[in-house]
Amino acid sequence: MICCKELSYLTTATGTSSALMLNADILGVKKSMNESSSRPFIFINAAMSADGKIATIERKQTRISGSLDFDRVDELRATSDAIMVGIGTVLSDNPSLTVKSAARREKRCDQGLDENPVRIVVDSMARTPVDADIFKKGAGMKIIAVSGSAPKEKVKGLSKAAEIIVAGEKTIDLEKLAVELKSRGINRLMVEGGATLNWGLISAGLVDEIYTFIGNIIIGGKTAPTLVDGGGCLGEFCRLELLSCEKMEEGVLIRWKKR
Ligand SMILES: NC(=O)c1ccc[n+]([C@@H]2O[C@H](COP(=O)([O-])OP(=O)(O)OC[C@H]3O[C@@H](n4cnc5c(N)ncnc54)[C@H](OP(=O)(O)O)[C@@H]3O)[C@@H](O)[C@H]2O)c1
C-alpha cells in the first residue's frame, strides 16, 4: 500500500523537506525531549551475541534474536521518523530497512506518513550500490549522506534515487548531518549500526538511548564487529544509566540511556 504523500516522494526522488515536516507534525509517536533541540532524538538498536559481537568475522549478520525481538524492532522502526545505517552495513548485509508488518505500514499511512521511515546511509564516498535493497524494496524517501570528497559521478547516480546531503569534507560530520536531518523534520532517529557508525555517533555525544538484545549465542573472533568499534575511549568513557532489563525468549533486552 502506498499512501498519497509517498507518491510525491516517488515522483521527486530528492524528496521535499516540507512533506517531511508535515510527516513529523502528524506523527503520533511520543514527542521526544529533543523536539526543541537542534538535532533529533537518536537511539541505537542492535542485537549482539553473549560475547558482544554483532556479526561474524566475515562481517556477515547472523540470526541472534527470535521472532519476538524482530517484532519489537519492527515497532521501533514503524514509530521512527528515520532509520540510519553506515555504508559498511549496506555493503555487508544489504538491508532493506522496511517496516515488515502490513498493519504497521497501514497505520503509518492512516496517519498521513509514508509506509516506511526515511532510510539514511552514512556514506562518505558514495559507495552505496544503486541497486541496493533500500532502493528496490519498500516505498519511502531515502537519504545518502556523503562528504565533499565523494566522486561526483557516483553522487549523481545516487541522486536519481535518493536525496543527497553533503556533510563533512572527508568523512561525514555526524553533528552537522544530525542538524540537517532535524531541519527536514526528523525528530526521532533510529540507528541500526554498524559498529563504526555506532562509535562515530557515541563519541560525538549524539546518542540518547541504546537498546541491545543479547542473544544466547557465542560468535567469537578478534575481528568480528562488536556493538561499538572505532577508536575507543581513552579516559572519558560514555556513561550510561540502566532504564530496563528484561528476559525475552532465550536472551535479554537491555535499554540504556546516556547519562
Ligand atoms: N547485529 C546487529 O544489530 C547489526 C546491525 C547492523 C550492522 N551489523 C553488522 O555491523 C557490520 C558493519 O559495521 P561496520 O563497522 O563495518 O560498518 P558501519 O558502521 O555500518 O559503517 C561504517 C562506515 O560509515 C562511514 N562513515 C562515514 N562517516 C563516518 C563517521 N563520522 N563515523 C563513523 N562512520 C562513518 C565510513 O565509511 P566511508 O568512509 O566509506 O564513508 C565507515 O567505515 C556488519 O558486519 C553488519 O552485519 C550488525
The ligand as a MOL file (V3000), in Angstrom:
LIG
                    3D

  0  0  0     0  0            999 V3000
M  V30 BEGIN CTAB
M  V30 COUNTS 48 52 0 0 0
M  V30 BEGIN ATOM
M  V30 1 N 23.6280 -7.2270 14.9560 0
M  V30 2 C 23.2140 -6.0290 14.6210 0
M  V30 3 O 22.2960 -5.4800 15.2450 0
M  V30 4 C 23.8510 -5.3100 13.4590 0
M  V30 5 C 23.2510 -4.1790 12.9240 0
M  V30 6 C 23.8750 -3.5090 11.8840 0
M  V30 7 C 25.0830 -3.9460 11.3920 0
M  V30 8 N 25.6410 -5.0640 11.9210 0 CHG=1
M  V30 9 C 26.9530 -5.5330 11.4170 0
M  V30 10 O 27.8810 -4.4700 11.5220 0
M  V30 11 C 28.8840 -4.6440 10.5000 0
M  V30 12 C 29.0730 -3.3370 9.7850 0
M  V30 13 O 29.6920 -2.4400 10.6680 0
M  V30 14 P 30.9220 -1.5990 10.1510 0
M  V30 15 O 31.5490 -1.0160 11.3540 0
M  V30 16 O 31.7630 -2.4130 9.2420 0 CHG=-1
M  V30 17 O 30.2360 -0.5000 9.2290 0
M  V30 18 P 29.1340 0.6410 9.5410 0
M  V30 19 O 29.2330 1.1010 10.9330 0
M  V30 20 O 27.8360 0.1540 9.0460 0
M  V30 21 O 29.6100 1.7850 8.5460 0
M  V30 22 C 30.8010 2.4680 8.8640 0
M  V30 23 C 31.2250 3.3640 7.7430 0
M  V30 24 O 30.4460 4.5560 7.7480 0
M  V30 25 C 31.2120 5.5530 7.1340 0
M  V30 26 N 31.3040 6.7670 7.9160 0
M  V30 27 C 31.3840 7.9970 7.3710 0
M  V30 28 N 31.4990 8.9160 8.2890 0
M  V30 29 C 31.5100 8.2840 9.4760 0
M  V30 30 C 31.6350 8.7580 10.8090 0
M  V30 31 N 31.7430 10.0550 11.1100 0
M  V30 32 N 31.6400 7.8470 11.8190 0
M  V30 33 C 31.5080 6.5380 11.5460 0
M  V30 34 N 31.3810 6.0300 10.2810 0
M  V30 35 C 31.3870 6.9070 9.2550 0
M  V30 36 C 32.6340 5.0110 6.9810 0
M  V30 37 O 32.8140 4.5700 5.6410 0
M  V30 38 P 33.1830 5.6400 4.4940 0
M  V30 39 O 34.3960 6.3700 4.9900 0
M  V30 40 O 33.4110 4.8670 3.2710 0
M  V30 41 O 32.0100 6.5360 4.4230 0
M  V30 42 C 32.6340 3.8300 7.8960 0
M  V30 43 O 33.5510 2.8480 7.5360 0
M  V30 44 C 28.3980 -5.7380 9.5830 0
M  V30 45 O 29.0950 -6.8980 9.8640 0
M  V30 46 C 26.9280 -5.9020 9.9590 0
M  V30 47 O 26.4920 -7.2230 9.7830 0
M  V30 48 C 25.0600 -5.7620 12.9370 0
M  V30 END ATOM
M  V30 BEGIN BOND
M  V30 1 1 1 2
M  V30 2 2 2 3
M  V30 3 1 2 4
M  V30 4 1 4 5
M  V30 5 2 4 48
M  V30 6 2 5 6
M  V30 7 1 6 7
M  V30 8 2 7 8
M  V30 9 1 8 9
M  V30 10 1 8 48
M  V30 11 1 9 10
M  V30 12 1 9 46
M  V30 13 1 10 11
M  V30 14 1 11 12
M  V30 15 1 11 44
M  V30 16 1 12 13
M  V30 17 1 13 14
M  V30 18 2 14 15
M  V30 19 1 14 16
M  V30 20 1 14 17
M  V30 21 1 17 18
M  V30 22 2 18 19
M  V30 23 1 18 20
M  V30 24 1 18 21
M  V30 25 1 21 22
M  V30 26 1 22 23
M  V30 27 1 23 24
M  V30 28 1 23 42
M  V30 29 1 24 25
M  V30 30 1 25 26
M  V30 31 1 25 36
M  V30 32 1 26 27
M  V30 33 1 26 35
M  V30 34 2 27 28
M  V30 35 1 28 29
M  V30 36 1 29 30
M  V30 37 2 29 35
M  V30 38 1 30 31
M  V30 39 2 30 32
M  V30 40 1 32 33
M  V30 41 2 33 34
M  V30 42 1 34 35
M  V30 43 1 36 37
M  V30 44 1 36 42
M  V30 45 1 37 38
M  V30 46 2 38 39
M  V30 47 1 38 40
M  V30 48 1 38 41
M  V30 49 1 42 43
M  V30 50 1 44 45
M  V30 51 1 44 46
M  V30 52 1 46 47
M  V30 END BOND
M  V30 END CTAB
M  END
